[in-house]
């Protein structure tokens, strides 16, 4: 919606079909956002150094994923019965 308004005002740049599709597909739900403006997202996409895979970035992502998985397994799964009882959803 922000892109359509900017285009109507004449403030939006012309994007390639691939760039426009990326922005639209990156935010598939209206309720979910966009968190950033379309111009900021496309500017970051156009920077070539942003598109390279780096081992540091991959390791940080992997550690974050594993920490979240461990929290789910160790904490959330172990207290699910107490929470279900509290909210009255015990089967």
Biopython code that builds the backbone (N, CA, C, O; Angstrom):
import numpy as np
from Bio.PDB.StructureBuilder import StructureBuilder

atoms = [
    (1, "UNK", "N", (0.835, -1.191, 0.000)),
    (1, "UNK", "CA", (0.000, 0.000, 0.000)),
    (1, "UNK", "C", (0.876, 1.250, 0.000)),
    (1, "UNK", "O", (0.585, 2.225, -0.692)),
    (2, "UNK", "N", (1.950, 1.206, 0.785)),
    (2, "UNK", "CA", (2.841, 2.373, 0.829)),
    (2, "UNK", "C", (3.430, 2.647, -0.551)),
    (2, "UNK", "O", (3.586, 3.806, -0.935)),
    (3, "UNK", "N", (3.757, 1.599, -1.299)),
    (3, "UNK", "CA", (4.302, 1.780, -2.642)),
    (3, "UNK", "C", (3.258, 2.407, -3.564)),
    (3, "UNK", "O", (3.578, 3.293, -4.357)),
    (4, "UNK", "N", (2.016, 1.951, -3.461)),
    (4, "UNK", "CA", (0.964, 2.505, -4.313)),
    (4, "UNK", "C", (0.727, 3.981, -4.014)),
    (4, "UNK", "O", (0.518, 4.778, -4.929)),
    (5, "UNK", "N", (0.759, 4.340, -2.754)),
    (5, "UNK", "CA", (0.577, 5.742, -2.385)),
    (5, "UNK", "C", (1.744, 6.589, -2.885)),
    (5, "UNK", "O", (1.545, 7.682, -3.416)),
    (6, "UNK", "N", (2.970, 6.072, -2.711)),
    (6, "UNK", "CA", (4.137, 6.806, -3.207)),
    (6, "UNK", "C", (4.108, 6.929, -4.728)),
    (6, "UNK", "O", (4.496, 7.962, -5.274)),
    (7, "UNK", "N", (3.653, 5.889, -5.409)),
    (7, "UNK", "CA", (3.554, 5.945, -6.876)),
    (7, "UNK", "C", (2.503, 6.977, -7.295)),
    (7, "UNK", "O", (2.717, 7.718, -8.255)),
    (8, "UNK", "N", (1.382, 7.031, -6.593)),
    (8, "UNK", "CA", (0.337, 7.992, -6.896)),
    (8, "UNK", "C", (0.826, 9.422, -6.698)),
    (8, "UNK", "O", (0.467, 10.323, -7.456)),
    (9, "UNK", "N", (1.654, 9.620, -5.665)),
    (9, "UNK", "CA", (2.219, 10.947, -5.401)),
    (9, "UNK", "C", (3.368, 11.286, -6.337)),
    (9, "UNK", "O", (3.795, 12.439, -6.399)),
    (10, "UNK", "N", (3.870, 10.300, -7.063)),
    (10, "UNK", "CA", (5.004, 10.517, -7.942)),
    (10, "UNK", "C", (6.338, 10.456, -7.229)),
    (10, "UNK", "O", (7.344, 10.925, -7.760)),
    (11, "UNK", "N", (6.363, 9.885, -6.031)),
    (11, "UNK", "CA", (7.578, 9.814, -5.225)),
    (11, "UNK", "C", (8.297, 8.473, -5.341)),
    (11, "UNK", "O", (9.439, 8.351, -4.900)),
    (12, "UNK", "N", (7.655, 7.477, -5.921)),
    (12, "UNK", "CA", (8.254, 6.136, -5.997)),
    (12, "UNK", "C", (9.137, 6.016, -7.232)),
    (12, "UNK", "O", (8.823, 6.541, -8.300)),
    (13, "UNK", "N", (10.247, 5.312, -7.056)),
    (13, "UNK", "CA", (11.102, 5.011, -8.193)),
    (13, "UNK", "C", (10.507, 3.854, -8.981)),
    (13, "UNK", "O", (9.683, 3.100, -8.465)),
    (14, "UNK", "N", (10.921, 3.721, -10.210)),
    (14, "UNK", "CA", (10.469, 2.599, -11.027)),
    (14, "UNK", "C", (11.369, 1.413, -10.725)),
    (14, "UNK", "O", (12.591, 1.494, -10.852)),
    (15, "UNK", "N", (10.753, 0.319, -10.325)),
    (15, "UNK", "CA", (11.492, -0.889, -9.988)),
    (15, "UNK", "C", (11.319, -1.909, -11.098)),
    (15, "UNK", "O", (10.357, -1.870, -11.864)),
    (16, "UNK", "N", (12.268, -2.815, -11.163)),
    (16, "UNK", "CA", (12.136, -3.916, -12.117)),
    (16, "UNK", "C", (11.033, -4.844, -11.614)),
    (16, "UNK", "O", (10.722, -4.835, -10.423)),
    (17, "UNK", "N", (10.445, -5.633, -12.487)),
    (17, "UNK", "CA", (9.411, -6.577, -12.041)),
    (17, "UNK", "C", (9.911, -7.537, -10.959)),
    (17, "UNK", "O", (9.153, -7.916, -10.066)),
    (18, "UNK", "N", (11.169, -7.924, -11.037)),
    (18, "UNK", "CA", (11.729, -8.821, -10.030)),
    (18, "UNK", "C", (11.811, -8.128, -8.669)),
    (18, "UNK", "O", (11.480, -8.733, -7.649)),
    (19, "UNK", "N", (12.244, -6.877, -8.644)),
    (19, "UNK", "CA", (12.331, -6.138, -7.385)),
    (19, "UNK", "C", (10.945, -5.911, -6.778)),
    (19, "UNK", "O", (10.757, -6.067, -5.572)),
    (20, "UNK", "N", (9.983, -5.544, -7.617)),
    (20, "UNK", "CA", (8.624, -5.333, -7.130)),
    (20, "UNK", "C", (8.042, -6.631, -6.584)),
    (20, "UNK", "O", (7.401, -6.628, -5.533)),
    (21, "UNK", "N", (8.258, -7.736, -7.286)),
    (21, "UNK", "CA", (7.762, -9.039, -6.824)),
    (21, "UNK", "C", (8.402, -9.414, -5.494)),
    (21, "UNK", "O", (7.738, -9.982, -4.627)),
    (22, "UNK", "N", (9.683, -9.103, -5.324)),
    (22, "UNK", "CA", (10.358, -9.393, -4.060)),
    (22, "UNK", "C", (9.695, -8.656, -2.909)),
    (22, "UNK", "O", (9.443, -9.252, -1.862)),
    (23, "UNK", "N", (9.410, -7.382, -3.080)),
    (23, "UNK", "CA", (8.782, -6.592, -2.017)),
    (23, "UNK", "C", (7.394, -7.133, -1.709)),
    (23, "UNK", "O", (7.032, -7.273, -0.540)),
    (24, "UNK", "N", (6.613, -7.438, -2.738)),
    (24, "UNK", "CA", (5.252, -7.923, -2.527)),
    (24, "UNK", "C", (5.267, -9.299, -1.859)),
    (24, "UNK", "O", (4.471, -9.552, -0.956)),
    (25, "UNK", "N", (6.153, -10.179, -2.287)),
    (25, "UNK", "CA", (6.203, -11.521, -1.710)),
    (25, "UNK", "C", (6.860, -11.541, -0.338)),
    (25, "UNK", "O", (6.598, -12.449, 0.451)),
    (26, "UNK", "N", (7.703, -10.569, -0.037)),
    (26, "UNK", "CA", (8.353, -10.514, 1.262)),
    (26, "UNK", "C", (7.349, -10.171, 2.358)),
    (26, "UNK", "O", (7.527, -10.573, 3.508)),
    (27, "UNK", "N", (6.308, -9.439, 2.016)),
    (27, "UNK", "CA", (5.263, -9.063, 2.966)),
    (27, "UNK", "C", (3.914, -9.581, 2.448)),
    (27, "UNK", "O", (3.112, -8.791, 1.950)),
    (28, "UNK", "N", (3.649, -10.886, 2.556)),
    (28, "UNK", "CA", (2.442, -11.441, 1.950)),
    (28, "UNK", "C", (1.155, -11.108, 2.702)),
    (28, "UNK", "O", (0.078, -11.170, 2.111)),
    (29, "UNK", "N", (1.232, -10.759, 3.973)),
    (29, "UNK", "CA", (0.028, -10.479, 4.744)),
    (29, "UNK", "C", (-0.033, -8.997, 5.072)),
    (29, "UNK", "O", (0.958, -8.400, 5.491)),
    (30, "UNK", "N", (-1.185, -8.420, 4.881)),
    (30, "UNK", "CA", (-1.351, -7.005, 5.172)),
    (30, "UNK", "C", (-1.140, -6.718, 6.647)),
    (30, "UNK", "O", (-0.583, -5.679, 7.000)),
    (31, "UNK", "N", (-1.579, -7.625, 7.515)),
    (31, "UNK", "CA", (-1.463, -7.412, 8.955)),
    (31, "UNK", "C", (-0.005, -7.475, 9.402)),
    (31, "UNK", "O", (0.369, -6.815, 10.372)),
    (32, "UNK", "N", (0.822, -8.259, 8.711)),
    (32, "UNK", "CA", (2.200, -8.487, 9.134)),
    (32, "UNK", "C", (3.124, -7.311, 8.861)),
    (32, "UNK", "O", (4.232, -7.276, 9.396)),
    (33, "UNK", "N", (2.730, -6.401, 8.091)),
    (33, "UNK", "CA", (3.653, -5.298, 7.879)),
    (33, "UNK", "C", (3.620, -4.848, 6.447)),
    (33, "UNK", "O", (2.816, -5.421, 5.713)),
    (34, "UNK", "N", (4.333, -3.963, 5.978)),
    (34, "UNK", "CA", (5.784, -3.936, 5.976)),
    (34, "UNK", "C", (6.350, -3.210, 7.190)),
    (34, "UNK", "O", (5.802, -2.219, 7.673)),
    (35, "UNK", "N", (7.438, -3.733, 7.644)),
    (35, "UNK", "CA", (8.136, -3.159, 8.771)),
    (35, "UNK", "C", (9.002, -1.995, 8.293)),
    (35, "UNK", "O", (9.220, -1.039, 9.038)),
    (36, "UNK", "N", (9.490, -2.067, 7.074)),
    (36, "UNK", "CA", (10.314, -1.012, 6.486)),
    (36, "UNK", "C", (9.659, -0.527, 5.200)),
    (36, "UNK", "O", (8.792, -1.199, 4.642)),
    (37, "UNK", "N", (10.070, 0.621, 4.744)),
    (37, "UNK", "CA", (9.549, 1.173, 3.494)),
    (37, "UNK", "C", (10.133, 0.408, 2.316)),
    (37, "UNK", "O", (11.220, -0.162, 2.408)),
    (38, "UNK", "N", (9.413, 0.403, 1.229)),
    (38, "UNK", "CA", (9.849, -0.325, 0.037)),
    (38, "UNK", "C", (11.173, 0.198, -0.489)),
    (38, "UNK", "O", (11.991, -0.581, -0.979)),
    (39, "UNK", "N", (11.398, 1.495, -0.398)),
    (39, "UNK", "CA", (12.650, 2.057, -0.921)),
    (39, "UNK", "C", (13.853, 1.580, -0.109)),
    (39, "UNK", "O", (14.916, 1.324, -0.675)),
    (40, "UNK", "N", (13.698, 1.456, 1.212)),
    (40, "UNK", "CA", (14.795, 0.952, 2.040)),
    (40, "UNK", "C", (15.108, -0.503, 1.713)),
    (40, "UNK", "O", (16.273, -0.896, 1.652)),
    (41, "UNK", "N", (14.083, -1.287, 1.508)),
    (41, "UNK", "CA", (14.271, -2.702, 1.207)),
    (41, "UNK", "C", (14.962, -2.892, -0.143)),
    (41, "UNK", "O", (15.878, -3.706, -0.261)),
    (42, "UNK", "N", (14.533, -2.156, -1.147)),
    (42, "UNK", "CA", (15.130, -2.278, -2.479)),
    (42, "UNK", "C", (16.569, -1.766, -2.470)),
    (42, "UNK", "O", (17.435, -2.355, -3.118)),
    (43, "UNK", "N", (16.835, -0.686, -1.749)),
    (43, "UNK", "CA", (18.208, -0.184, -1.668)),
    (43, "UNK", "C", (19.138, -1.230, -1.065)),
    (43, "UNK", "O", (20.261, -1.411, -1.534)),
    (44, "UNK", "N", (18.672, -1.918, -0.025)),
    (44, "UNK", "CA", (19.478, -2.986, 0.557)),
    (44, "UNK", "C", (19.634, -4.157, -0.399)),
    (44, "UNK", "O", (20.695, -4.779, -0.443)),
    (45, "UNK", "N", (18.609, -4.463, -1.153)),
    (45, "UNK", "CA", (18.677, -5.558, -2.118)),
    (45, "UNK", "C", (19.669, -5.251, -3.237)),
    (45, "UNK", "O", (20.331, -6.153, -3.751)),
    (46, "UNK", "N", (19.768, -3.990, -3.610)),
    (46, "UNK", "CA", (20.669, -3.605, -4.696)),
    (46, "UNK", "C", (22.138, -3.620, -4.285)),
    (46, "UNK", "O", (23.011, -3.678, -5.150)),
    (47, "UNK", "N", (22.428, -3.570, -3.005)),
    (47, "UNK", "CA", (23.819, -3.632, -2.556)),
    (47, "UNK", "C", (24.332, -5.054, -2.705)),
    (47, "UNK", "O", (23.787, -5.981, -2.107)),
    (48, "UNK", "N", (25.363, -5.224, -3.491)),
    (48, "UNK", "CA", (25.879, -6.557, -3.775)),
    (48, "UNK", "C", (26.483, -7.222, -2.542)),
    (48, "UNK", "O", (26.398, -8.442, -2.398)),
    (49, "UNK", "N", (27.092, -6.442, -1.651)),
    (49, "UNK", "CA", (27.715, -7.050, -0.477)),
    (49, "UNK", "C", (26.673, -7.639, 0.467)),
    (49, "UNK", "O", (27.001, -8.514, 1.268)),
    (50, "UNK", "N", (25.426, -7.179, 0.394)),
    (50, "UNK", "CA", (24.363, -7.726, 1.237)),
    (50, "UNK", "C", (23.943, -9.120, 0.791)),
    (50, "UNK", "O", (23.393, -9.888, 1.581)),
    (51, "UNK", "N", (24.198, -9.445, -0.463)),
    (51, "UNK", "CA", (23.731, -10.716, -1.013)),
    (51, "UNK", "C", (24.719, -11.854, -0.833)),
    (51, "UNK", "O", (24.384, -13.004, -1.115)),
    (52, "UNK", "N", (25.921, -11.565, -0.375)),
    (52, "UNK", "CA", (26.926, -12.614, -0.192)),
    (52, "UNK", "C", (26.683, -13.400, 1.074)),
    (52, "UNK", "O", (26.319, -12.834, 2.105)),
    (53, "UNK", "N", (26.883, -14.704, 1.000)),
    (53, "UNK", "CA", (26.812, -15.543, 2.184)),
    (53, "UNK", "C", (28.148, -15.477, 2.904)),
    (53, "UNK", "O", (29.201, -15.717, 2.312)),
    (54, "UNK", "N", (28.091, -15.150, 4.182)),
    (54, "UNK", "CA", (29.303, -15.094, 4.988)),
    (54, "UNK", "C", (29.180, -16.103, 6.117)),
    (54, "UNK", "O", (28.101, -16.300, 6.675)),
    (55, "UNK", "N", (30.300, -16.742, 6.447)),
    (55, "UNK", "CA", (30.270, -17.770, 7.483)),
    (55, "UNK", "C", (29.856, -17.183, 8.833)),
    (55, "UNK", "O", (29.186, -17.857, 9.616)),
    (56, "UNK", "N", (30.244, -15.939, 9.114)),
    (56, "UNK", "CA", (29.859, -15.313, 10.377)),
    (56, "UNK", "C", (28.346, -15.154, 10.462)),
    (56, "UNK", "O", (27.748, -15.453, 11.496)),
    (57, "UNK", "N", (27.722, -14.686, 9.381)),
    (57, "UNK", "CA", (26.275, -14.518, 9.368)),
    (57, "UNK", "C", (25.563, -15.859, 9.514)),
    (57, "UNK", "O", (24.583, -15.974, 10.250)),
    (58, "UNK", "N", (26.056, -16.860, 8.816)),
    (58, "UNK", "CA", (25.450, -18.188, 8.917)),
    (58, "UNK", "C", (25.579, -18.764, 10.314)),
    (58, "UNK", "O", (24.639, -19.381, 10.816)),
    (59, "UNK", "N", (26.722, -18.575, 10.948)),
    (59, "UNK", "CA", (26.907, -19.110, 12.294)),
    (59, "UNK", "C", (26.023, -18.386, 13.308)),
    (59, "UNK", "O", (25.476, -19.023, 14.208)),
    (60, "UNK", "N", (25.876, -17.074, 13.178)),
    (60, "UNK", "CA", (24.994, -16.332, 14.082)),
    (60, "UNK", "C", (23.548, -16.792, 13.893)),
    (60, "UNK", "O", (22.825, -16.973, 14.872)),
    (61, "UNK", "N", (23.130, -16.980, 12.666)),
    (61, "UNK", "CA", (21.778, -17.465, 12.397)),
    (61, "UNK", "C", (21.552, -18.864, 12.935)),
    (61, "UNK", "O", (20.502, -19.150, 13.511)),
    (62, "UNK", "N", (22.523, -19.732, 12.753)),
    (62, "UNK", "CA", (22.405, -21.101, 13.241)),
    (62, "UNK", "C", (22.345, -21.137, 14.765)),
    (62, "UNK", "O", (21.544, -21.879, 15.334)),
    (63, "UNK", "N", (23.180, -20.347, 15.428)),
    (63, "UNK", "CA", (23.162, -20.294, 16.892)),
    (63, "UNK", "C", (21.817, -19.762, 17.392)),
    (63, "UNK", "O", (21.271, -20.288, 18.362)),
    (64, "UNK", "N", (21.282, -18.736, 16.749)),
    (64, "UNK", "CA", (19.982, -18.189, 17.146)),
    (64, "UNK", "C", (18.875, -19.221, 16.980)),
    (64, "UNK", "O", (18.003, -19.350, 17.839)),
    (65, "UNK", "N", (18.913, -19.956, 15.869)),
    (65, "UNK", "CA", (17.915, -20.992, 15.620)),
    (65, "UNK", "C", (17.999, -22.097, 16.669)),
    (65, "UNK", "O", (16.976, -22.524, 17.204)),
    (66, "UNK", "N", (19.205, -22.559, 16.963)),
    (66, "UNK", "CA", (19.394, -23.637, 17.933)),
    (66, "UNK", "C", (18.979, -23.183, 19.331)),
    (66, "UNK", "O", (18.376, -23.959, 20.073)),
    (67, "UNK", "N", (19.289, -21.947, 19.702)),
    (67, "UNK", "CA", (18.877, -21.436, 21.016)),
    (67, "UNK", "C", (17.351, -21.377, 21.125)),
    (67, "UNK", "O", (16.792, -21.730, 22.163)),
    (68, "UNK", "N", (16.686, -20.940, 20.077)),
    (68, "UNK", "CA", (15.227, -20.907, 20.085)),
    (68, "UNK", "C", (14.631, -22.296, 20.166)),
    (68, "UNK", "O", (13.652, -22.516, 20.879)),
    (69, "UNK", "N", (15.216, -23.238, 19.438)),
    (69, "UNK", "CA", (14.740, -24.618, 19.476)),
    (69, "UNK", "C", (14.933, -25.219, 20.864)),
    (69, "UNK", "O", (14.045, -25.905, 21.370)),
    (70, "UNK", "N", (16.077, -24.971, 21.480)),
    (70, "UNK", "CA", (16.324, -25.479, 22.832)),
    (70, "UNK", "C", (15.353, -24.881, 23.846)),
    (70, "UNK", "O", (14.877, -25.588, 24.734)),
    (71, "UNK", "N", (15.057, -23.595, 23.726)),
    (71, "UNK", "CA", (14.088, -22.974, 24.627)),
    (71, "UNK", "C", (12.715, -23.622, 24.469)),
    (71, "UNK", "O", (12.016, -23.862, 25.454)),
    (72, "UNK", "N", (12.341, -23.899, 23.240)),
    (72, "UNK", "CA", (11.052, -24.528, 22.993)),
    (72, "UNK", "C", (11.023, -25.917, 23.583)),
    (72, "UNK", "O", (10.057, -26.287, 24.250)),
    (73, "UNK", "N", (12.066, -26.694, 23.350)),
    (73, "UNK", "CA", (12.088, -28.079, 23.817)),
    (73, "UNK", "C", (12.205, -28.146, 25.336)),
    (73, "UNK", "O", (11.463, -28.886, 25.982)),
    (74, "UNK", "N", (13.126, -27.381, 25.909)),
    (74, "UNK", "CA", (13.401, -27.500, 27.336)),
    (74, "UNK", "C", (12.406, -26.738, 28.217)),
    (74, "UNK", "O", (12.064, -27.199, 29.306)),
    (75, "UNK", "N", (11.946, -25.587, 27.757)),
    (75, "UNK", "CA", (11.084, -24.770, 28.612)),
    (75, "UNK", "C", (9.607, -24.939, 28.229)),
    (75, "UNK", "O", (8.791, -25.340, 29.060)),
    (76, "UNK", "N", (9.273, -24.639, 26.999)),
    (76, "UNK", "CA", (7.866, -24.611, 26.599)),
    (76, "UNK", "C", (7.218, -25.988, 26.680)),
    (76, "UNK", "O", (6.105, -26.119, 27.189)),
    (77, "UNK", "N", (7.896, -27.004, 26.189)),
    (77, "UNK", "CA", (7.310, -28.341, 26.232)),
    (77, "UNK", "C", (7.153, -28.855, 27.652)),
    (77, "UNK", "O", (6.228, -29.615, 27.937)),
    (78, "UNK", "N", (8.044, -28.452, 28.542)),
    (78, "UNK", "CA", (7.969, -28.955, 29.914)),
    (78, "UNK", "C", (6.876, -28.273, 30.736)),
    (78, "UNK", "O", (6.411, -28.855, 31.716)),
    (79, "UNK", "N", (6.457, -27.082, 30.380)),
    (79, "UNK", "CA", (5.406, -26.400, 31.149)),
    (79, "UNK", "C", (4.067, -26.387, 30.434)),
    (79, "UNK", "O", (3.143, -25.710, 30.885)),
    (80, "UNK", "N", (3.934, -27.110, 29.340)),
    (80, "UNK", "CA", (2.691, -27.065, 28.569)),
    (80, "UNK", "C", (1.489, -27.564, 29.363)),
    (80, "UNK", "O", (0.386, -27.044, 29.194)),
    (81, "UNK", "N", (1.677, -28.555, 30.221)),
    (81, "UNK", "CA", (0.555, -29.088, 30.997)),
    (81, "UNK", "C", (0.066, -28.068, 32.030)),
    (81, "UNK", "O", (-1.138, -27.946, 32.252)),
    (82, "UNK", "N", (0.980, -27.343, 32.655)),
    (82, "UNK", "CA", (0.599, -26.317, 33.623)),
    (82, "UNK", "C", (-0.160, -25.183, 32.933)),
    (82, "UNK", "O", (-1.150, -24.676, 33.461)),
    (83, "UNK", "N", (0.302, -24.800, 31.778)),
    (83, "UNK", "CA", (-0.347, -23.713, 31.042)),
    (83, "UNK", "C", (-1.713, -24.156, 30.547)),
    (83, "UNK", "O", (-2.666, -23.379, 30.600)),
    (84, "UNK", "N", (-1.828, -25.390, 30.064)),
    (84, "UNK", "CA", (-3.105, -25.904, 29.603)),
    (84, "UNK", "C", (-4.122, -25.959, 30.743)),
    (84, "UNK", "O", (-5.296, -25.642, 30.555)),
    (85, "UNK", "N", (-3.658, -26.363, 31.923)),
    (85, "UNK", "CA", (-4.537, -26.397, 33.089)),
    (85, "UNK", "C", (-4.949, -24.991, 33.486)),
    (85, "UNK", "O", (-6.110, -24.758, 33.821)),
    (86, "UNK", "N", (-4.031, -24.070, 33.452)),
    (86, "UNK", "CA", (-4.303, -22.694, 33.818)),
    (86, "UNK", "C", (-5.371, -22.077, 32.911)),
    (86, "UNK", "O", (-6.255, -21.364, 33.385)),
    (87, "UNK", "N", (-5.287, -22.347, 31.632)),
    (87, "UNK", "CA", (-6.240, -21.778, 30.684)),
    (87, "UNK", "C", (-7.431, -22.687, 30.416)),
    (87, "UNK", "O", (-8.309, -22.340, 29.626)),
    (88, "UNK", "N", (-7.470, -23.857, 31.071)),
    (88, "UNK", "CA", (-8.617, -24.735, 30.944)),
    (88, "UNK", "C", (-8.765, -25.431, 29.614)),
    (88, "UNK", "O", (-9.883, -25.680, 29.163)),
    (89, "UNK", "N", (-7.658, -25.749, 28.980)),
    (89, "UNK", "CA", (-7.718, -26.407, 27.668)),
    (89, "UNK", "C", (-7.170, -27.822, 27.703)),
    (89, "UNK", "O", (-6.639, -28.308, 26.704)),
    (90, "UNK", "N", (-7.291, -28.481, 28.834)),
    (90, "UNK", "CA", (-6.800, -29.847, 28.939)),
    (90, "UNK", "C", (-7.768, -30.761, 28.201)),
    (90, "UNK", "O", (-8.983, -30.678, 28.380)),
    (91, "UNK", "N", (-7.214, -31.624, 27.378)),
    (91, "UNK", "CA", (-8.057, -32.534, 26.587)),
    (91, "UNK", "C", (-8.636, -33.626, 27.459)),
    (91, "UNK", "O", (-9.370, -34.484, 26.967)),
]
sb = StructureBuilder()
sb.init_structure("model")
sb.init_model(0)
sb.init_chain("A")
sb.init_seg("    ")
for serial, (resi, resn, name, xyz) in enumerate(atoms, 1):
    if name == "N":
        sb.init_residue(resn, " ", resi, " ")
    sb.init_atom(name, np.array(xyz, "f"), 0.0, 1.0, " ", f" {name:<3s}", serial, name[0])
structure = sb.get_structure()
